[in-house]
């Protein structure tokens, strides 16, 4: 509570607001500290950035992209952003629930997520920074090497197998668009009529199919939910090339977030057991790449 009130004191909107009239309720978050703020000037969410995140998150890029997404009606309205330390205040999305894997059992929520992604990807304004999957993997590996941190057993073998995916994707000019890039289920706020997508720390210009594949993984979608998501996004049956890319990214996001988990573990993030998280992500990546359907989707990507 004290750290939230201290942060609010430097936000112009709260000039002259009596501290006694403000309440701060701690919310969830893996790397950051988030608070729901109720006050005479409105209801908001305050984000205080986690320790060590400035090493791999460009806050100026995040601010730009978050504001663009808000103007597109996808993100919550951004009220205040301090690029120096990542403190951010956003308007609270009224009458919304924070989704999780269980919330996405509702096929209506899955469809609304697909529609929200389409609004973001087609917003017509550029995001700063380009999300380069394999460059990001190399970046994380470099940070891990600097920290002298261990990597889960079997990672090198899976990364070698991922080179076939890299080659297939590299054969084509991909339709890069503004993308969220880190669609955890908990980043989706559902009013029942519309979904807002929050938290643009990892956002950038990317292949839109990354967002759909990553959400599928994070929310534990089955084949039916994948079909609903893709149909809502495309308004029709998805092209084989797009579906194939979505499946490739389901595997590759687990590969990338394996390394992210290693970084959190190396930085002693106490939010959860990030070593177990990293090992689990790597195992899931390995299983998908070994599945019977994976070569068919890989071939669809090769053919374009």
C-alpha positions as CSV (number, residue, x, y, z in Angstrom):
1,X,0.0,0.0,0.0
2,X,2.7,2.5,1.0
3,X,4.7,1.9,-2.3
4,X,1.6,2.4,-4.3
5,X,0.7,5.7,-2.6
6,X,4.3,6.9,-3.0
7,X,4.1,6.2,-6.7
8,X,0.8,7.9,-7.0
9,X,2.2,11.0,-5.4
10,X,4.3,11.8,-8.5
11,X,1.4,11.4,-10.9
12,X,-0.2,14.8,-11.8
13,X,-3.7,13.4,-11.7
14,X,-3.4,12.8,-8.0
15,X,-2.2,16.3,-7.1
16,X,-4.2,17.5,-4.2
17,X,-6.0,14.2,-3.7
18,X,-6.1,13.2,0.0
19,X,-4.2,10.0,0.6
20,X,-6.9,8.9,3.1
21,X,-9.4,8.7,0.2
22,X,-7.3,6.3,-1.9
23,X,-7.3,2.5,-1.5
24,X,-4.8,0.1,-3.2
25,X,-5.6,-3.5,-3.7
26,X,-2.8,-5.8,-4.7
27,X,-3.4,-7.7,-7.9
28,X,-1.5,-10.7,-9.5
29,X,1.6,-10.5,-11.7
30,X,4.7,-12.6,-12.3
31,X,7.4,-10.0,-12.6
32,X,5.7,-6.7,-11.7
33,X,3.6,-5.4,-8.7
34,X,0.1,-4.3,-9.7
35,X,-2.5,-2.5,-7.7
36,X,-6.1,-1.7,-8.3
37,X,-6.5,2.0,-7.2
38,X,-9.8,3.4,-6.1
39,X,-9.9,7.1,-5.6
40,X,-12.1,10.2,-5.9
41,X,-10.6,10.8,-9.4
42,X,-11.4,7.4,-10.7
43,X,-10.5,3.7,-10.6
44,X,-7.2,2.6,-12.1
45,X,-4.5,-0.1,-12.3
46,X,-1.0,0.9,-11.1
47,X,1.9,-1.1,-12.4
48,X,5.3,-1.0,-10.6
49,X,8.0,-2.6,-12.7
50,X,9.9,-5.6,-11.3
51,X,13.5,-5.6,-10.4
52,X,15.9,-6.3,-13.3
53,X,13.3,-6.0,-16.0
54,X,15.0,-2.9,-17.5
55,X,17.7,-5.2,-18.7
56,X,15.5,-6.6,-21.4
57,X,12.4,-4.3,-21.7
58,X,12.6,-1.0,-23.5
59,X,10.1,1.2,-21.6
60,X,9.9,3.9,-24.2
61,X,8.9,1.3,-26.8
62,X,6.4,-0.2,-24.4
63,X,4.8,3.3,-23.7
64,X,4.4,4.0,-27.4
65,X,2.9,0.6,-28.2
66,X,0.6,0.7,-25.2
67,X,-0.8,4.0,-26.2
68,X,-1.3,3.0,-29.8
69,X,-3.2,-0.1,-28.6
70,X,-5.3,2.0,-26.3
71,X,-6.2,4.3,-29.1
72,X,-7.3,1.3,-31.2
73,X,-9.7,0.3,-28.4
74,X,-7.7,-2.8,-27.5
75,X,-5.6,-1.8,-24.5
76,X,-6.9,0.0,-21.4
77,X,-6.4,3.8,-21.5
78,X,-2.9,4.8,-20.5
79,X,-3.0,7.7,-18.0
80,X,0.6,8.0,-17.0
81,X,3.9,6.3,-18.0
82,X,7.4,6.9,-16.6
83,X,10.0,5.5,-19.0
84,X,12.7,5.9,-16.4
85,X,11.4,3.1,-14.1
86,X,8.4,1.6,-15.9
87,X,5.7,3.0,-13.5
88,X,2.4,3.0,-15.4
89,X,-1.2,4.0,-14.5
90,X,-4.1,2.8,-16.7
91,X,-7.8,3.2,-16.5
92,X,-9.5,0.3,-14.9
93,X,-11.7,-1.6,-17.4
94,X,-15.1,-1.6,-15.7
95,X,-17.4,-4.7,-15.6
96,X,-14.6,-6.9,-16.8
97,X,-13.1,-10.1,-15.5
98,X,-9.5,-11.2,-15.9
99,X,-9.4,-14.4,-17.9
100,X,-7.4,-17.5,-17.2
101,X,-7.2,-20.9,-18.8
102,X,-10.6,-21.8,-17.2
103,X,-12.2,-18.6,-18.4
104,X,-11.1,-19.5,-22.0
105,X,-13.2,-22.6,-21.8
106,X,-16.0,-20.3,-22.9
107,X,-15.9,-20.4,-26.7
108,X,-17.4,-16.9,-26.8
109,X,-14.3,-15.6,-25.0
110,X,-12.1,-17.4,-27.4
111,X,-13.9,-15.7,-30.3
112,X,-13.8,-12.3,-28.7
113,X,-10.0,-12.8,-28.3
114,X,-9.7,-13.5,-32.0
115,X,-11.6,-10.3,-32.8
116,X,-9.5,-8.2,-30.4
117,X,-6.3,-9.5,-32.1
118,X,-7.7,-8.5,-35.4
119,X,-8.5,-5.0,-34.2
120,X,-4.9,-4.7,-32.9
121,X,-3.2,-6.1,-36.0
122,X,-5.3,-4.0,-38.3
123,X,-5.1,-0.7,-36.3
124,X,-3.1,1.0,-39.0
125,X,-0.5,2.6,-36.8
126,X,3.0,1.2,-36.5
127,X,4.4,-0.2,-33.3
128,X,8.0,0.6,-32.4
129,X,10.5,-2.2,-32.3
130,X,10.3,-5.4,-34.3
131,X,9.9,-8.6,-32.5
132,X,12.4,-11.0,-34.1
133,X,11.8,-14.4,-32.7
134,X,15.2,-15.9,-33.3
135,X,17.1,-12.7,-32.6
136,X,15.2,-12.6,-29.2
137,X,16.2,-16.2,-28.5
138,X,19.8,-15.2,-29.2
139,X,19.4,-12.1,-27.0
140,X,18.1,-14.2,-24.1
141,X,20.9,-16.7,-24.5
142,X,23.5,-13.9,-24.4
143,X,22.0,-12.6,-21.1
144,X,21.9,-16.1,-19.7
145,X,25.6,-16.6,-20.6
146,X,26.5,-13.2,-18.9
147,X,24.7,-14.4,-15.8
148,X,26.4,-17.8,-15.9
149,X,23.0,-19.4,-15.5
150,X,22.3,-23.0,-16.4
151,X,19.9,-24.0,-19.2
152,X,17.5,-27.0,-18.9
153,X,18.8,-30.3,-20.2
154,X,17.9,-31.0,-23.8
155,X,17.5,-27.3,-24.8
156,X,20.4,-27.3,-27.3
157,X,18.9,-30.4,-29.2
158,X,15.4,-28.7,-29.4
159,X,16.9,-25.5,-30.7
160,X,18.8,-27.4,-33.4
161,X,15.5,-29.0,-34.5
162,X,13.9,-25.5,-34.5
163,X,16.3,-24.5,-37.3
164,X,13.9,-26.2,-39.8
165,X,11.1,-23.9,-38.6
166,X,13.4,-20.9,-38.9
167,X,14.3,-21.9,-42.5
168,X,10.6,-22.5,-43.4
169,X,9.5,-19.1,-42.1
170,X,12.5,-17.4,-43.7
171,X,11.4,-18.5,-47.2
172,X,8.6,-15.9,-47.2
173,X,7.9,-12.2,-46.7
174,X,5.6,-12.4,-43.6
175,X,2.8,-9.9,-43.0
176,X,4.3,-8.1,-40.0
177,X,1.8,-6.1,-38.0
178,X,1.5,-4.5,-34.5
179,X,1.4,-7.4,-32.1
180,X,1.1,-8.0,-28.4
181,X,3.7,-10.8,-28.4
182,X,3.1,-12.0,-24.8
183,X,-0.6,-13.0,-24.7
184,X,-0.9,-14.7,-21.3
185,X,-4.5,-15.6,-20.6
186,X,-4.4,-13.2,-17.6
187,X,-3.7,-10.3,-20.0
188,X,-7.2,-10.6,-21.4
189,X,-10.0,-8.6,-19.7
190,X,-13.5,-9.7,-20.8
191,X,-16.6,-7.7,-20.4
192,X,-18.7,-10.4,-22.1
193,X,-19.1,-8.1,-25.1
194,X,-15.6,-7.1,-25.8
195,X,-12.1,-8.1,-24.8
196,X,-9.2,-5.7,-23.9
197,X,-5.6,-7.0,-24.0
198,X,-3.2,-5.4,-21.5
199,X,0.5,-5.4,-20.8
200,X,2.7,-4.4,-23.8
201,X,6.1,-5.0,-22.3
202,X,7.1,-7.4,-25.0
203,X,5.1,-5.9,-27.8
204,X,6.4,-5.1,-31.3
205,X,5.8,-5.5,-35.0
206,X,5.5,-9.2,-35.6
207,X,3.8,-11.9,-37.6
208,X,0.2,-11.8,-36.4
209,X,0.1,-15.6,-36.2
210,X,2.5,-15.4,-33.3
211,X,-0.1,-13.8,-31.1
212,X,-2.7,-16.5,-31.9
213,X,-0.3,-19.4,-31.4
214,X,1.1,-18.0,-28.2
215,X,-2.4,-17.5,-26.7
216,X,-3.3,-21.0,-27.7
217,X,-0.3,-22.3,-25.7
218,X,-0.8,-20.0,-22.7
219,X,-4.5,-20.7,-22.3
220,X,-4.2,-24.5,-23.0
221,X,-6.4,-24.4,-26.1
222,X,-7.5,-27.7,-27.7
223,X,-8.2,-28.2,-31.4
224,X,-11.7,-26.9,-31.1
225,X,-10.6,-23.7,-29.4
226,X,-7.9,-23.2,-32.0
227,X,-10.5,-23.5,-34.7
228,X,-12.8,-21.0,-33.0
229,X,-9.9,-18.5,-32.5
230,X,-8.8,-18.7,-36.1
231,X,-12.3,-18.6,-37.5
232,X,-13.1,-15.5,-35.4
233,X,-9.8,-13.8,-36.5
234,X,-10.2,-14.6,-40.3
235,X,-14.0,-14.6,-40.4
236,X,-13.7,-17.8,-42.4
237,X,-11.6,-21.0,-42.6
238,X,-7.9,-20.0,-42.2
239,X,-5.5,-20.5,-45.0
240,X,-3.2,-23.5,-44.6
241,X,-0.1,-21.1,-44.6
242,X,-1.6,-19.1,-41.7
243,X,-2.6,-22.1,-39.7
244,X,0.8,-23.7,-40.2
245,X,2.6,-20.5,-39.0
246,X,0.3,-20.5,-35.9
247,X,1.3,-24.0,-35.1
248,X,5.0,-23.3,-35.6
249,X,4.7,-20.4,-33.2
250,X,3.0,-22.6,-30.6
251,X,6.3,-24.5,-30.5
252,X,8.6,-21.5,-30.8
253,X,6.9,-19.5,-28.1
254,X,7.6,-22.3,-25.6
255,X,11.2,-22.4,-26.8
256,X,11.5,-18.6,-26.2
257,X,9.8,-18.5,-22.9
258,X,11.9,-21.4,-21.7
259,X,14.8,-18.9,-21.8
260,X,12.7,-16.2,-20.2
261,X,12.0,-18.5,-17.3
262,X,15.7,-19.2,-17.0
263,X,16.3,-15.4,-16.8
264,X,13.7,-15.0,-14.1
265,X,15.2,-17.9,-12.1
266,X,18.7,-16.4,-12.5
267,X,17.4,-13.0,-11.3
268,X,15.9,-14.7,-8.2
269,X,12.3,-13.7,-9.0
270,X,10.3,-15.0,-6.1
271,X,6.9,-15.0,-7.9
272,X,7.1,-18.8,-8.6
273,X,9.5,-21.6,-9.3
274,X,10.8,-20.4,-12.6
275,X,13.2,-23.3,-13.1
276,X,10.3,-25.7,-13.1
277,X,8.5,-23.2,-15.4
278,X,11.4,-23.3,-17.9
279,X,11.6,-27.1,-17.8
280,X,7.9,-27.4,-18.4
281,X,7.9,-25.0,-21.4
282,X,10.8,-26.9,-23.0
283,X,9.0,-30.3,-22.5
284,X,5.8,-29.0,-24.1
285,X,7.8,-27.6,-27.1
286,X,9.4,-31.0,-27.5
287,X,6.1,-32.8,-27.5
288,X,4.5,-30.6,-30.1
289,X,7.4,-30.8,-32.4
290,X,7.3,-34.6,-32.1
291,X,3.5,-34.8,-32.8
292,X,2.2,-36.5,-36.0
293,X,0.6,-33.3,-37.3
294,X,3.7,-31.0,-36.9
295,X,5.5,-32.1,-40.1
296,X,2.3,-31.4,-42.2
297,X,2.0,-27.8,-40.8
298,X,5.8,-27.3,-41.3
299,X,5.3,-28.3,-44.9
300,X,2.4,-25.9,-45.3
301,X,4.7,-23.1,-44.1
302,X,7.5,-24.2,-46.5
303,X,5.1,-24.0,-49.4
304,X,3.5,-20.7,-48.3
